[in-house]
Amino acid sequence: MKSKPRSTPKLPGSISRTNHPGIDRCLGFLAQNFHEPIQLIDLVKVSGMSRRGFYKAFHRCSGANPGAVLRHLRVEHAKRLLIEHDLLLKQVAKLCGYRSENTFCVAFQRAVGIPPKKFQRQFLMTLYPKRQTGKSEPTLTGDVFPPTLGVNVSIGFFNSTRNVKLRESLLQS
């Protein structure tokens, strides 16, 4: 079953500018510290308001709850990391403030509608589309080399003799 992407918070034009100084401080805090564990009490302290007053003002100014804004910031940062860097999901999760890779993957899929690696692959496919030659070219995917080498690659080879020689040279070294 495919999950529908969650709607993004309806933030004003700039994430740090609203008509409320307490909420502005809170949004600035979120933008600077989204990679750290943040609790509602932290946001209440930064805003200088009561918990109930903060929550009502935050929702009125941003159109979402603080958790949704935090998730939005983290997922947008994760998208940038997935597109611009070749990092493990565990590293991306940590850099975005998630405690585990699984939590990150679930949050990303709920927000975007697809898993993070599929998002990354789709982006790369738009940058480097497959050649349209009319003929299908042999492609090896998955575990091409033995697990002892620690190599997991997807490589297209045009000459199977070359593939065997490459594999033998890697096994010998």
ABEGO torsion letter per residue (X at the ends): XBBBBBBBBBBBABAABBABAAAAAAAAAAAAAAABBBBAAAAAAAAGBBAAAAAAAAAAAAGBBAAAAAAAAAAAAAAAAAAABBBBAAAAAAAAGBABAAAAAAAAAAAAGBBAAAAAAAAAAAABBBBBAGBBBBBBBEBABBAAAGBBBBBBBABAAAAAAAAAAAAAX
